[in-house]
Amino acid sequence: MIWVGVVIALVGALGYALGAALQQFEAVRDGATLQLVKRPRWWIGGIIGFIGASLHAVALSMAPLVAVQPVSVATLVFAVPLAAMLHGRRPHRAEILGSVAVAAGLLGLMLLVPAHNVTPSLSDRDALGLIGCIAVIVAVSFGVARFLRGPGKALAMAVGAGSVTATVSTFVRVVGGGLHGDLSKLLHWFTLAIPVLLICAVVLLQKSYAVGYFGIAYAGVQVVDPITSVLAGAILLGESLPAGAGQVIPALLAAAVLIGGTITLGRLAPDHSTKPAAAPVPVTPAATS
């Protein structure tokens, strides 16, 4: 059952990557404003991303966070080239290398986490505490982003956005994994919290995409999301974490590869969609008397 969930998560993650690339293209063009809702391509990206997120939710109901969340990392190597093509250019070599390094490093870290399918359980107190901690992370990351420019700004915003998407995944895991066919368990405030948190995540994601550095923004979300989810799963849901000295060196090597890939993506130039220039206003000669 765990492997079925992993396969579903992979299909959903590919859809999420395509949707993110489409929405980033529009966010760069119009900024993270209400103008985005007038753009058909932004809606198409949102629908594709929603389908991907729905498949991710199905996967979380079948497999633990520590098994499902790392799967989304692999889509980084597809999302960055997709975004480059939408901007009418070939992906830079540094984009490919950076994306592969981030995906390989994070995947290596996640594979060190043992996957045991336990029934998730979360108390109201712990749930509110999780939301409170994430709210602090968002406030700090976006507060810091106000003083940054370029890739640093995009990365800081991505930290906040990724922490919220991780919270969505955690609540989905608790609600979906605890059903066991009893739909009456959906009548809980956790179920209502999921769409609210999802809307917040979408808004924050658009703000990080609008900076123009899709590679670093998407990578930041893909790093923060699974790491935060795994920590939430271990601390709050009783899921396992790796133990033993034999796993420390591989974890350090994987972290070094991840950091190197992130730095590579952060050095890239931004993508900016060019808007058509306004037509020049004809100048008529002044009449002479």
C-alpha positions as CSV (number, residue, x, y, z in Angstrom):
1,M,0.0,0.0,0.0
2,I,2.9,2.4,0.7
3,W,4.3,1.9,-2.8
4,V,0.9,2.6,-4.4
5,G,0.8,5.9,-2.4
6,V,4.3,6.7,-3.6
7,V,3.4,6.2,-7.3
8,I,0.3,8.3,-6.9
9,A,2.4,11.0,-5.2
10,L,4.9,11.0,-8.2
11,V,2.1,11.5,-10.7
12,G,0.6,14.3,-8.6
13,A,4.0,15.9,-8.2
14,L,4.6,16.1,-11.9
15,G,1.2,17.8,-12.3
16,Y,2.1,20.2,-9.5
17,A,5.4,21.1,-11.2
18,L,3.7,21.9,-14.5
19,G,1.0,24.0,-12.7
20,A,3.7,25.9,-10.8
21,A,5.6,26.7,-13.9
22,L,2.5,28.1,-15.6
23,Q,1.5,30.2,-12.6
24,Q,5.1,31.5,-12.2
25,F,5.1,32.8,-15.8
26,E,2.0,34.8,-15.2
27,A,3.1,36.0,-11.7
28,V,6.3,37.4,-13.2
29,R,4.3,39.2,-15.9
30,D,1.5,40.7,-13.7
31,G,3.0,40.4,-10.2
32,A,1.3,38.7,-7.3
33,T,-1.9,40.8,-7.6
34,L,-5.5,40.2,-8.3
35,Q,-4.7,40.8,-12.0
36,L,-3.7,37.1,-12.0
37,V,-7.3,36.0,-11.8
38,K,-7.9,37.5,-15.3
39,R,-5.2,35.4,-16.9
40,P,-6.5,32.1,-18.4
41,R,-3.1,30.5,-18.2
42,W,-2.8,31.2,-14.5
43,W,-6.1,29.4,-14.0
44,I,-5.0,26.5,-16.1
45,G,-1.9,26.2,-14.0
46,G,-4.0,26.4,-10.9
47,I,-6.3,23.6,-12.1
48,I,-3.4,21.4,-13.0
49,G,-1.7,22.1,-9.7
50,F,-4.9,21.4,-7.8
51,I,-5.2,18.0,-9.5
52,G,-1.6,17.3,-8.6
53,A,-2.3,18.4,-5.0
54,S,-5.4,16.2,-4.9
55,L,-3.4,13.2,-6.0
56,H,-0.8,14.1,-3.3
57,A,-3.7,14.1,-0.7
58,V,-4.7,10.6,-1.9
59,A,-1.2,9.4,-1.5
60,L,-0.9,10.8,2.0
61,S,-4.0,8.9,3.0
62,M,-2.2,5.7,1.9
63,A,1.4,6.3,3.0
64,P,3.2,8.2,5.8
65,L,4.6,11.7,5.4
66,V,8.2,10.5,5.5
67,A,7.5,8.3,2.4
68,V,5.3,10.6,0.3
69,Q,6.9,14.1,0.8
70,P,10.3,13.3,-0.7
71,V,8.7,12.2,-3.9
72,S,7.8,15.8,-4.8
73,V,11.5,16.7,-4.8
74,A,12.1,14.8,-8.0
75,T,9.8,17.1,-10.0
76,L,12.3,20.0,-9.5
77,V,14.3,18.6,-12.5
78,F,11.2,18.9,-14.6
79,A,9.7,22.2,-13.2
80,V,12.8,24.4,-13.9
81,P,13.1,23.4,-17.6
82,L,9.4,23.8,-18.1
83,A,9.5,27.3,-16.7
84,A,12.5,28.2,-19.0
85,M,10.6,27.0,-22.0
86,L,7.5,29.1,-21.1
87,H,9.8,32.1,-21.0
88,G,10.9,31.3,-24.6
89,R,14.4,30.1,-23.8
90,R,16.4,26.9,-23.3
91,P,17.2,26.0,-19.7
92,H,20.7,27.1,-18.6
93,R,23.2,24.4,-17.8
94,A,23.4,25.8,-14.2
95,E,19.7,25.4,-13.9
96,I,19.8,21.7,-14.8
97,L,22.9,21.1,-12.6
98,G,21.4,23.0,-9.7
99,S,18.0,21.3,-9.9
100,V,19.6,17.9,-10.1
101,A,21.8,18.6,-7.1
102,V,19.0,19.9,-5.0
103,A,16.8,17.0,-5.9
104,A,19.6,14.4,-5.3
105,G,20.7,15.9,-2.0
106,L,17.2,16.2,-0.6
107,L,16.2,12.8,-1.9
108,G,19.3,11.3,-0.2
109,L,18.3,12.9,3.1
110,M,14.7,11.7,2.8
111,L,15.7,8.2,1.9
112,L,17.5,8.0,5.2
113,V,14.2,8.4,7.0
114,P,12.6,5.0,7.7
115,A,9.1,4.6,6.4
116,H,6.6,2.9,8.8
117,N,2.9,3.3,8.2
118,V,1.3,4.3,11.5
119,T,-2.2,5.7,12.0
120,P,-1.7,9.5,12.5
121,S,-3.2,11.2,15.5
122,L,-3.0,14.9,16.3
123,S,-4.5,16.7,19.3
124,D,-6.2,20.1,19.1
125,R,-3.5,21.6,21.2
126,D,-0.7,20.2,19.0
127,A,-2.5,21.3,15.9
128,L,-2.9,24.9,17.1
129,G,0.7,24.9,18.2
130,L,1.8,23.8,14.8
131,I,-0.2,26.6,13.1
132,G,1.2,29.1,15.6
133,C,4.8,28.0,14.8
134,I,4.2,28.2,11.1
135,A,2.7,31.6,11.4
136,V,5.8,32.8,13.2
137,I,8.0,31.3,10.4
138,V,5.9,33.1,7.7
139,A,6.0,36.4,9.5
140,V,9.8,36.2,10.0
141,S,10.6,35.0,6.5
142,F,8.5,37.6,4.7
143,G,9.7,40.3,7.1
144,V,13.3,39.5,6.2
145,A,12.3,39.3,2.5
146,R,11.3,43.0,2.7
147,F,15.0,43.9,3.1
148,L,16.3,41.6,0.5
149,R,16.5,41.7,-3.3
150,G,16.9,39.1,-6.1
151,P,17.3,35.4,-5.2
152,G,17.6,36.1,-1.5
153,K,14.1,37.7,-1.5
154,A,12.7,34.8,-3.5
155,L,14.3,32.2,-1.2
156,A,13.1,33.9,2.0
157,M,9.5,34.0,0.7
158,A,9.8,30.4,-0.4
159,V,10.7,29.4,3.2
160,G,7.4,30.9,4.4
161,A,5.4,29.4,1.5
162,G,7.0,25.9,1.9
163,S,6.3,25.9,5.6
164,V,2.6,26.5,5.0
165,T,2.4,23.8,2.3
166,A,4.0,21.4,4.7
167,T,1.3,22.2,7.3
168,V,-1.4,21.5,4.6
169,S,0.3,18.1,4.0
170,T,0.4,17.4,7.7
171,F,-3.3,18.1,8.2
172,V,-4.2,16.1,5.1
173,R,-2.2,13.2,6.4
174,V,-4.0,13.3,9.8
175,V,-7.5,13.6,8.2
176,G,-7.0,11.1,5.3
177,G,-4.9,8.6,7.2
178,G,-7.3,8.5,10.1
179,L,-10.5,7.9,8.2
180,H,-10.4,4.1,7.7
181,G,-13.7,4.3,5.8
182,D,-15.5,6.4,8.5
183,L,-16.5,9.6,6.7
184,S,-18.0,11.0,9.9
185,K,-14.4,11.8,11.0
186,L,-14.4,14.5,8.3
187,L,-16.6,16.5,10.6
188,H,-13.7,18.1,12.4
189,W,-12.1,21.5,12.3
190,F,-9.0,19.9,10.8
191,T,-11.0,19.4,7.6
192,L,-11.9,23.1,7.4
193,A,-8.4,24.2,8.2
194,I,-7.0,22.5,5.1
195,P,-8.6,24.8,2.4
196,V,-7.8,27.9,4.5
197,L,-4.2,26.9,4.8
198,L,-4.1,25.9,1.1
199,I,-5.3,29.4,0.0
200,C,-2.6,31.0,2.2
201,A,0.0,28.7,0.6
202,V,-1.2,29.7,-2.9
203,V,-0.9,33.4,-2.1
204,L,2.5,33.1,-0.6
205,L,3.7,30.9,-3.5
206,Q,2.6,33.5,-6.1
207,K,4.6,36.2,-4.2
208,S,7.7,34.1,-4.2
209,Y,7.3,33.3,-7.9
210,A,6.7,37.0,-8.8
211,V,10.3,37.9,-7.8
212,G,11.4,36.2,-11.1
213,Y,13.8,33.5,-9.8
214,F,11.7,30.4,-10.3
215,G,14.5,27.9,-9.8
216,I,15.5,29.2,-6.4
217,A,11.8,29.8,-5.3
218,Y,10.6,26.4,-6.4
219,A,13.7,24.7,-4.9
220,G,13.2,26.5,-1.6
221,V,9.6,25.3,-1.4
222,Q,10.6,21.8,-2.3
223,V,13.3,21.8,0.4
224,V,11.3,23.4,3.2
225,D,8.1,21.5,2.6
226,P,9.4,17.9,3.0
227,I,11.8,18.7,5.8
228,T,9.1,20.5,7.8
229,S,6.6,17.7,7.0
230,V,9.1,15.0,8.2
231,L,9.8,17.0,11.4
232,A,6.0,17.4,12.0
233,G,5.5,13.7,11.3
234,A,8.2,12.7,13.7
235,I,7.4,15.2,16.5
236,L,3.6,15.3,16.4
237,L,2.5,12.1,14.6
238,G,5.0,9.6,16.0
239,E,6.6,8.7,12.7
240,S,10.2,7.5,12.7
241,L,13.4,9.4,12.1
242,P,16.8,7.9,11.2
243,A,19.1,6.9,14.1
244,G,22.6,5.5,14.3
245,A,26.1,6.9,13.6
246,G,26.2,5.1,10.2
247,Q,23.7,7.5,8.8
248,V,25.4,10.7,9.9
249,I,28.1,10.8,7.1
250,P,25.6,10.1,4.2
251,A,23.3,12.7,5.6
252,L,26.1,15.3,5.7
253,L,27.1,14.5,2.2
254,A,23.5,14.8,0.9
255,A,23.1,18.1,2.7
256,A,26.3,19.4,1.1
257,V,25.0,18.5,-2.3
258,L,21.7,20.1,-1.6
259,I,23.3,23.4,-0.4
260,G,25.6,23.4,-3.4
261,G,22.6,23.1,-5.8
262,T,20.7,25.8,-4.0
263,I,23.6,28.2,-4.2
264,T,23.9,27.4,-8.0
265,L,20.3,28.2,-8.5
266,G,20.6,31.4,-6.5
267,R,23.2,32.8,-8.8
268,L,21.0,32.7,-11.9
269,A,19.6,35.7,-13.5
270,P,15.8,36.3,-13.1
271,D,13.2,35.7,-15.8
272,H,11.1,38.7,-16.6
273,S,8.3,38.6,-19.2
274,T,8.6,41.6,-21.5
275,K,5.3,43.5,-22.0
276,P,4.7,45.2,-25.3
277,A,5.8,48.8,-25.2
278,A,3.1,51.5,-25.4
279,A,2.6,53.0,-28.8
280,P,4.3,56.4,-29.1
281,V,1.9,59.4,-29.0
282,P,2.1,61.4,-32.2
283,V,3.3,64.9,-31.8
284,T,1.7,67.5,-34.0
285,P,3.5,70.7,-34.8
286,A,2.3,73.8,-33.1
287,A,0.0,76.0,-35.2
288,T,1.6,79.3,-36.2
289,S,-0.4,82.5,-36.5
